[in-house]
Amino acid sequence: MVKIETDNIRQSTDHIANILIIDDDPELARFMLEILAERGVRGIIANDANAAVNFLEKSRCKMVFLSGMIRSRPGQPARSQNGFVLLDKIKINQPELGVVMVAQDRPCNAKTQRQLLANAVKAINRGCHDFLIKPLERQKVESLLDIFLPNHNICCYAPGNWDAGMSYGIVGRSSKLTQIIKLAEKVAPTSVPVLISGENGTGKEMIASLMHHKSKRVRGPYIKVNCAALSDSLLESELFGHERGAFTGAYIQRKGRFEMAHGGTLLLDEITETSLQFQAKLLRILEQQDFERVGGSENIQVDIRIISTTNKDLLEEVRQERFRQDLYYRLSGIRLIVPPLRERNEDIADLVWYFLNLYAGQTERHIRRLDPAMMEIFGKYHWPGNIRQLRNVVMTSLVLGTGDTLSLADVSWLFDELQPLPQENRTSDSGEELNLADDRMGLAGIPLQQVEKRAILDTLRQTDGNQTRAAKVLGISDRTLRGKIRRYRQEKELQPAGSAS
C-alpha cells in the first residue's frame, strides 16, 4: 500500500480527510491523486484487498473508490468477485461510508455490456453510491467529492501537527474565543492545575485537549474521567484502581486513572458532581501525588497534571458548602472561562459550515449556501445548549431538508424552538404597561394564569433559557413546559424579547 500526502493541506478545513483508492492501475492513481491534491486531501492507494482491509481497520476514511476487479494478495490475478466480497466487508463494518465502484473499461460487445449492467445493479443494491467506468470523467469525480467531501473554508484554530485522530481543532474567529485560546497556550507548557468553567456544550473538553497537546507532557497519556457518570464508590475504584479481592467482582488487580495518567495529564470532567467525602480524599492525593489502590497497602507515586472542568459557578458552590474551599484553591491554579455561544455570534457561520463539512456526506446533500433567514434566527437565539445544540439543529436541517441551500423551511417545528423568549408585560388600570418582573407590584389582583406565566418566564430567564432545568425548578415535565411556551408565543399581545421598557 502506498500512502500519498498532499503538501497543500489547508488548516481552514474541518480535518485532513482520507480517500482510499483500491486499485492497482497507476493511471487511475495519478488521475485521482491530482484531483485530491487540489482539494488538500490525503490519498491512500491500496493495491490489493488485504492492504485495503488493514488500512480501514486502523484509520478513518471519508470515501472509497473500489475497483470491481481486485487482487486478494500481491501476485494473485484480479477477480471481479473479490471486489464485491470487499464491498460487503466494508459495508458491514462501516455502513455509512461512501463507496464508488469502478469498472475496468468500457464494454466492446453485447455480452460484456450485459455483464457490466448486471455488475452495476449488483453494486448499487449492495450499497454503492455510484458505479463508474474507466476512463473516469473528471467532472463526475469532482461532483462525487462535493457530496461526500464538502470542503467549505472556515476559520479554525488548528495547531501544527493537527490530524484526524486529534480532537482540539477549535472553530471560530471571535475575540472572546481567541482570548481563551491564547491563555490556554500560555498556560499549557506549565504543570499548574487548571480549572475550565463554562456552560454545557461550549467546548471545555476541547480546550483541555488543546492544553495537553501543547504541553511538555504531550508524549505522555491523556486520561479523562467523567465524574458525573460514576457514584463515589465507582469513582474511587476508577481513579485509584483496586487490588484483587478488594470487593465482590474484583477478580484481578486493576490500575486506576491516576496511575494510567503518570507522566501525562488527567482531566476531571464535571468535578463539582463529586461528594464532599470524595473531595477530601481527592485533595490529599492531589497535594501529595501518591495514593493506595482500593484494598491495597502499597504507596504509589505519580507525576500528573490536573485539568478540571465544571458547568457551575464553583465559588458559589463553595459558598453554599457543596464544594470544599481547599480543593477549589488546589484545582484553580489558573481559571479559564469558556464563553457561551450567544456571546460568540460571529462564530456561528463557521460552526455551521464546520458541521456541514462533517455530516453532509451522510445525507448525500451538496450544500452551496446558507439561508439568510435561518442565519438571522441563529444570530438572535440564545442557544442554551450552545455548540452541541447548534450541531443537532444543523444535522436535523440536513436530514429533513432538500436542495443545495441549508434552511429551516422543511423543519417548521424548529422555528418555534429557536424563537427568542418574549418579555411578559401587563397593563394597569390607567393603561400603562407594567413589567410583571417588578416585584414591587406584588401579586395581588393578578389572575392566576398570569402568575403562572410570570413564574415560568422568570424561571426561564434565570436558567438562561434551559427548558430542562426550568421544568425541574418549576416541578413540571419538559413536555408541559414546552406546551406552555408554545402557547405564550402564539399570543399576539406578547412583545418580542427586548422590546419591553
ROFIGU-348039 format. One line per 5 residues: number of its first residue (from 1); their letters; for each residue x, y, z of C-alpha. Coordinates in pm, 1 decimal. Each point is the difference from the previous one (the first is absolute). Layout:
residues N
NUM	a	X Y Z  ...
//
This chain:
residues 501
1	mvkie	0.0 0.0 0.0  126.3 345.8 -90.3  -86.2 302.3 212.8  0.5 334.6 -179.3  -35.6 320.9 203.2
6	tdnir	-56.4 326.3 -182.3  209.8 302.9 89.9  -274.6 261.7 -19.1  -225.1 -122.8 278.9  -183.7 303.4 134.0
11	qstdh	-53.5 57.0 368.9  -329.8 169.9 -75.1  -173.7 -330.4 -81.5  -170.1 -217.3 260.9  279.6 -256.3 2.6
16	ianil	234.6 -181.2 -236.9  -220.3 -252.5 -179.4  103.2 -344.0 -122.2  -121.1 -124.4 -337.6  77.9 -367.2 -60.8
21	iiddd	55.7 -113.9 -359.5  0.9 -380.1 -29.4  150.6 -70.4 -340.7  337.1 -97.5 -148.8  -37.9 219.8 -309.3
26	pelar	278.7 266.3 1.3  -192.0 220.2 -245.0  -303.4 9.2 229.2  225.3 73.1 298.9  161.6 300.1 -171.4
31	fmlei	-337.0 129.7 -118.9  -160.7 -23.4 344.4  297.0 135.1 196.1  15.9 307.6 -223.8  -364.5 79.7 76.6
36	laerg	41.5 -68.0 372.4  315.4 213.4 21.8  -192.4 300.6 -130.5  -250.8 -46.2 283.4  261.1 -43.6 272.3
41	vrgii	-99.6 -362.3 58.7  213.1 -300.1 90.9  -15.4 -282.7 -254.3  69.8 -360.3 102.1  71.5 -257.7 -271.7
46	andan	-63.8 -367.5 88.9  113.0 -247.5 -267.4  -183.6 -301.7 143.2  -287.9 -93.7 230.3  220.1 -82.1 301.6
51	aavnf	168.7 340.9 -5.0  -340.7 167.6 -24.6  -143.7 -196.4 294.2  306.5 74.1 213.6  -29.3 371.5 -67.2
56	leksr	-373.3 13.5 73.3  50.6 -184.7 329.8  261.9 248.6 121.8  -104.6 333.5 -151.3  -307.0 205.7 -69.4
61	ckmvf	-105.7 62.1 -356.5  -250.2 238.4 -161.2  -50.2 -179.7 -331.9  113.4 -305.4 -198.4  51.5 -51.3 -372.5
66	lsgmi	-7.6 -378.2 -45.3  109.3 -190.0 -310.3  -246.2 -264.4 -114.2  300.1 -228.7 -56.4  241.4 -12.3 293.3
71	rsrpg	268.1 -244.8 109.9  -31.1 -178.4 333.6  380.2 -8.7 43.1  298.9 136.8 -191.1  81.3 -210.7 -303.5
76	qpars	-345.1 -157.8 -28.1  -219.6 69.3 -303.9  -271.2 261.8 34.7  -354.2 -135.9 28.8  -328.7 181.8 -36.5
81	qngfv	-148.3 -202.6 285.1  265.3 128.6 242.7  -120.2 356.9 -52.5  -348.6 -91.1 122.2  136.0 -205.1 291.2
86	lldki	200.8 301.0 113.3  -302.8 226.2 -50.4  -205.6 -221.7 232.6  273.5 15.3 267.0  17.2 379.0 -22.1
91	kinqp	-376.1 43.2 25.6  -30.2 -238.3 296.1  262.2 190.2 201.2  -75.8 355.1 -122.9  -349.1 8.1 -151.9
96	elgvv	-6.2 380.4 -45.7  335.8 20.4 -178.4  -38.5 124.9 -356.3  124.1 -261.2 -248.7  25.2 41.1 -377.8
101	mvaqd	77.4 -308.3 -208.9  218.6 41.3 -308.4  -25.7 -238.8 -297.0  315.2 -83.0 -193.0  -90.0 131.0 -346.8
106	rpcna	-285.4 73.9 -236.9  -180.1 -303.1 -153.6  85.5 -96.9 -356.0  -283.5 -245.3 -75.8  -354.8 -86.5 104.4
111	ktqrq	106.5 -271.1 245.6  238.0 222.3 196.0  -259.6 276.6 -3.3  -254.0 -231.8 163.3  258.1 -112.5 256.5
116	llana	92.0 360.0 75.0  -365.2 93.8 50.6  -49.6 -298.5 231.1  306.3 100.8 206.1  -123.8 358.5 22.2
121	vkain	-339.7 -112.4 132.9  171.3 -238.1 240.9  232.1 273.1 130.4  -284.1 248.3 59.5  -211.0 -266.4 172.7
126	rgchd	291.9 -78.8 233.2  39.1 360.0 111.5  220.9 177.9 -254.3  -86.0 362.0 -61.6  101.7 -14.5 -365.3
131	flikp	154.9 -224.2 -266.6  261.0 153.7 -232.0  178.6 -129.0 -309.2  361.0 72.6 -93.3  126.8 234.3 -122.6
136	lerqk	-159.8 216.0 270.1  -141.8 342.8 -79.8  148.9 273.9 213.7  -329.2 187.6 35.1  -175.2 -312.0 130.1
141	vesll	273.3 -65.2 258.7  -11.2 364.4 109.4  -376.6 -13.8 49.9  32.0 -314.8 212.6  266.9 164.0 214.4
146	diflp	-226.6 303.8 42.0  -265.8 -227.7 150.5  214.1 -217.6 226.4  282.1 240.9 70.6  -131.9 355.3 32.0
151	nhnic	290.0 236.7 43.3  -148.0 334.4 106.6  265.0 235.0 133.7  -37.8 82.8 367.5  200.7 186.0 260.3
156	cyapg	143.4 -277.2 213.4  278.1 1.6 255.7  209.0 -306.8 -84.2  343.0 -44.1 164.1  297.6 -115.9 -205.2
161	nwdag	-34.2 -378.8 8.9  -378.9 -11.0 -7.3  -127.2 -326.9 -144.6  -332.6 -179.2 -24.5  79.4 -199.0 313.2
166	msygi	36.0 312.2 215.9  -293.8 185.1 146.2  112.2 355.6 60.9  -85.1 176.9 -324.6  -199.4 296.6 131.8
171	vgrss	-234.2 180.1 -239.7  -60.1 373.0 20.2  143.5 347.4 -43.3  -159.8 203.0 282.4  217.1 208.2 230.5
176	kltqi	-125.1 -185.0 309.9  92.5 -339.3 -145.9  338.3 127.7 -118.1  72.4 132.5 348.0  -75.2 -337.6 160.2
181	iklae	222.6 -182.6 -251.6  289.4 239.7 66.3  -35.5 -48.5 375.9  -14.8 -378.0 -40.9  316.4 3.1 -212.8
186	kvapt	178.6 219.1 252.4  -86.7 -229.8 291.3  46.1 -329.1 -188.7  381.8 -41.9 36.7  -24.9 17.1 380.8
191	svpvl	-131.9 -260.7 242.1  -226.0 245.1 183.4  -346.7 -151.2 67.9  -267.7 158.9 -215.4  -373.5 36.7 61.7
196	isgen	-207.8 48.5 -316.0  -353.1 123.4 62.1  -283.3 64.8 -241.0  -347.8 -113.3 -94.9  -69.2 -344.2 -142.6
201	gtgke	87.7 -30.1 -366.9  246.8 289.8 -17.7  309.0 -212.8 -73.0  173.7 -25.5 336.3  142.8 -343.0 -83.9
206	miasl	149.5 132.0 -324.2  182.5 273.6 189.0  130.7 -265.1 242.5  114.4 -218.2 -290.1  172.3 298.9 -159.7
211	mhhks	190.2 69.3 322.5  124.6 -358.5 25.1  115.6 -11.5 -362.6  180.7 332.9 34.4  164.4 -97.2 330.6
216	krvrg	334.3 -163.4 78.9  -199.5 -311.5 94.0  -128.6 -53.2 -352.2  184.0 -333.5 -30.7  -163.6 -119.2 320.2
221	pyikv	-354.4 -134.2 36.4  -309.2 217.4 -4.1  -258.1 -163.9 227.7  -358.8 122.0 47.1  -243.0 -74.9 283.4
226	ncaal	-368.4 95.5 -9.8  -68.9 66.8 368.2  -373.3 49.6 -60.2  -47.2 -350.5 -139.7  133.0 -194.8 300.6
231	sdsll	-103.2 -45.5 361.7  254.5 67.5 274.8  91.9 -366.0 40.7  41.4 -55.0 -373.8  185.7 328.5 -40.6
236	eself	247.2 -97.3 273.3  72.1 -332.1 -171.2  15.5 168.4 -340.9  249.8 263.0 112.5  213.9 -195.9 244.9
241	gherg	-37.3 -355.5 -131.0  -48.5 -307.3 217.0  176.4 -314.7 109.8  -125.1 -348.2 -69.6  -269.8 -94.1 251.0
246	aftga	-50.2 358.0 122.4  -376.3 -40.3 -48.0  -247.8 -236.9 -160.7  81.1 -34.2 -368.0  360.7 122.6 30.2
251	yiqrk	154.7 -310.7 -151.9  318.4 166.1 -120.1  217.1 294.8 94.0  -96.7 312.4 -193.5  191.3 322.9 -46.6
256	grfem	-192.2 323.1 59.5  -8.8 311.4 -215.3  252.4 177.3 224.2  251.8 -277.7 -58.2  -78.7 -14.9 -372.1
261	ahggt	55.0 376.6 -33.2  352.5 -9.6 148.9  222.7 235.1 -199.4  -298.8 155.5 -175.7  -325.6 184.7 61.4
266	lllde	-312.7 -102.1 191.8  -328.2 172.8 -89.1  -263.2 0.5 277.1  -315.5 83.8 -192.3  -287.5 158.7 198.8
271	itets	194.3 -5.7 327.1  -287.1 169.0 188.9  -208.1 -318.0 -28.2  213.0 -174.4 265.9  -95.9 -24.0 367.3
276	lqfqa	174.4 184.2 283.1  127.8 -331.8 137.3  164.9 -89.5 -328.6  137.4 353.6 -37.1  191.6 -44.5 327.1
281	kllri	171.2 -314.1 -135.4  71.9 170.9 -328.9  156.7 300.7 172.1  253.6 -212.0 188.6  103.9 -184.2 -315.9
286	leqqd	36.8 320.4 -200.0  214.6 154.4 271.7  231.0 -299.1 46.1  -16.8 -156.5 -348.8  -19.4 -346.9 152.1
291	fervg	-280.3 -242.6 87.6  -87.3 -361.2 73.6  -218.6 -220.5 -214.1  -334.9 -99.5 149.8  66.3 -302.6 222.5
296	gseni	376.8 45.5 -20.9  280.2 129.5 220.1  270.0 82.6 -256.1  71.8 374.0 -33.8  0.8 101.2 -368.1
301	qvdir	174.4 320.5 -107.3  -123.1 185.0 -310.8  95.3 313.9 -191.6  -307.8 140.1 -173.4  -143.8 332.1 -111.2
306	iistt	-362.7 58.3 107.1  -255.3 178.6 -218.6  -357.0 26.9 133.2  -322.7 115.9 -163.1  -330.6 115.0 142.1
311	nkdll	-325.2 147.0 -131.5  -76.8 166.8 333.7  116.3 312.2 182.7  255.3 -168.9 221.8  35.2 294.6 238.4
316	eevrq	-374.8 -9.6 57.4  23.8 -375.2 61.3  266.1 74.4 261.5  -218.9 265.8 162.7  -290.5 -245.2 11.0
321	erfrq	237.5 -256.5 159.9  -52.8 -247.6 -283.2  367.2 9.4 -98.2  308.4 7.8 220.7  173.1 335.5 4.1
326	dlyyr	347.7 -151.8 37.9  -57.5 -226.4 -300.6  -120.9 298.3 -202.9  326.7 184.8 65.1  197.0 -316.9 -81.6
331	lsgir	-172.6 -48.7 -336.1  -20.5 361.3 -117.2  364.0 97.8 -32.4  -115.2 152.8 -328.4  -367.5 48.9 -84.0
336	livpp	-130.8 20.7 -357.1  -360.5 90.8 -78.3  -126.4 -120.0 -341.0  -258.8 246.2 -137.6  -346.5 -128.3 -98.7
341	lrern	-102.5 -0.9 -365.2  -241.4 293.8 46.1  307.0 217.1 71.4  177.3 -127.9 -313.7  -248.1 85.1 -278.3
346	ediad	281.5 57.5 -249.6  97.4 -369.3 37.9  -341.1 -141.5 -94.1  49.9 -0.7 -378.3  339.7 -174.4 30.2
351	lvwyf	-150.5 -260.5 233.7  -289.6 -67.2 -238.7  239.8 -56.2 -290.9  220.7 -213.7 224.5  -290.1 -233.4 79.6
356	lnlya	-97.8 -4.7 -366.7  353.7 -112.7 -86.4  -36.0 -281.7 252.0  -351.1 -125.8 -68.1  -110.8 101.1 -349.6
361	gqter	146.1 -320.2 -145.6  -230.9 -212.9 214.8  -306.9 161.6 -156.9  160.3 25.4 -346.1  -101.6 364.8 -29.4
366	hirrl	229.5 253.6 -162.4  -63.6 321.8 194.1  110.5 312.5 -187.2  -152.5 275.4 214.2  -163.7 79.2 334.7
371	dpamm	-349.2 149.7 10.9  31.9 365.2 120.7  -329.7 -27.4 192.3  132.6 -303.4 184.9  325.8 175.6 87.1
376	eifgk	-195.7 301.5 129.5  -195.4 -231.5 231.6  325.8 -163.9 113.4  147.7 341.7 80.3  -293.6 103.6 222.6
381	yhwpg	-43.6 -331.1 183.2  153.2 -42.7 346.8  125.8 -361.0 -53.6  -41.3 -152.6 347.8  159.4 -322.3 -129.8
386	nirql	283.3 196.5 -164.5  209.9 -166.0 -273.4  -144.8 -344.6 67.0  -350.2 134.6 -63.4  112.2 179.4 -317.2
391	rnvvm	151.8 -325.8 -127.4  -330.5 -182.3 51.6  -196.6 274.8 -175.5  235.4 -15.0 -300.2  -24.5 -378.8 -16.6
396	tslvl	-382.1 12.4 20.8  -14.8 257.8 -279.3  235.2 -211.3 -212.0  -199.8 -319.3 43.7  -348.5 146.1 -46.7
401	gtgdt	79.3 272.1 -253.1  44.4 -13.0 -377.0  198.6 186.0 -263.5  335.8 173.2 14.3  -102.7 267.2 254.6
406	lslad	-0.6 -76.1 371.6  -315.0 148.0 152.1  -272.4 -62.6 255.4  -277.1 2.0 -262.4  -51.7 -376.0 23.8
411	vswlf	32.6 -10.7 380.8  -278.8 234.1 108.9  1.5 -112.0 364.2  354.3 135.8 34.9  -134.8 352.0 -61.4
416	delqp	-193.1 -20.6 328.5  296.0 -139.8 190.5  243.6 258.9 -129.9  -210.7 311.5 64.8  114.4 242.1 274.9
421	lpqen	-201.9 -11.3 320.7  -256.4 280.5 37.0  9.5 255.0 282.0  -315.0 -18.9 207.4  -195.4 325.3 54.7
426	rtsds	-335.8 91.5 146.9  -206.1 318.0 -7.0  -111.0 204.6 300.4  -348.6 149.5 39.1  130.0 323.4 -151.0
431	geeln	120.2 -182.3 -310.7  370.8 22.3 88.7  203.4 -314.0 -74.6  165.2 -152.0 305.2  268.5 -267.0 -0.4
436	laddr	-110.3 -305.9 196.8  359.1 -53.8 105.2  -23.4 311.1 219.7  -41.9 -150.3 346.4  -120.1 331.7 144.5
441	mglag	-339.8 -48.6 -164.9  -66.9 -317.1 199.3  -235.1 -272.9 -121.1  -328.1 125.8 142.3  -268.7 43.7 -262.0
446	iplqq	193.5 -184.6 -271.7  -187.2 -293.1 -162.1  141.2 -338.9 94.9  79.0 -76.8 -363.9  215.1 312.5 -15.9
451	vekra	179.3 -97.1 321.1  81.3 -340.2 -151.0  127.2 165.6 -315.7  215.6 236.7 201.0  151.3 -288.3 197.8
456	ildtl	79.6 -193.8 -315.0  156.9 290.1 -189.4  201.8 119.9 300.1  130.2 -354.0 57.7  98.9 -31.7 -366.1
461	rqtdg	190.2 328.6 21.9  170.7 -121.0 317.7  109.1 -322.3 -170.3  112.6 183.4 -318.6  -278.4 -164.4 -197.5
466	nqtra	91.1 -358.0 100.5  -343.5 -163.5 -14.9  106.6 -323.2 169.4  139.7 183.2 303.4  -298.7 237.3 10.9
471	akvlg	-248.0 -289.5 -5.8  185.9 -164.7 287.5  -8.4 322.0 206.5  -370.7 50.8 -73.2  -86.3 -360.5 77.9
476	isdrt	-160.1 -73.0 -338.6  93.3 -222.5 -291.7  201.9 119.6 -299.8  -298.2 -72.2 -224.2  -234.4 214.2 210.3
481	lrgki	247.6 287.6 1.4  48.4 -15.5 -378.5  -375.7 10.6 -50.4  -37.7 309.4 217.7  289.9 179.1 -172.9
486	rryrq	-154.3 -78.2 -338.0  -332.7 146.0 115.9  164.9 315.4 135.7  178.0 59.2 -327.8  -325.3 -30.6 -191.9
491	ekelq	-172.5 267.5 207.4  3.1 310.1 -217.2  11.9 249.2 283.5  344.9 -117.0 115.8  292.3 212.2 -115.7
496	pagsa	326.1 -145.2 -132.5  298.5 -29.6 231.1  169.6 330.8 71.2  -296.5 222.6 -94.5  -127.4 50.7 353.3
501	s	113.6 312.0 175.6
//
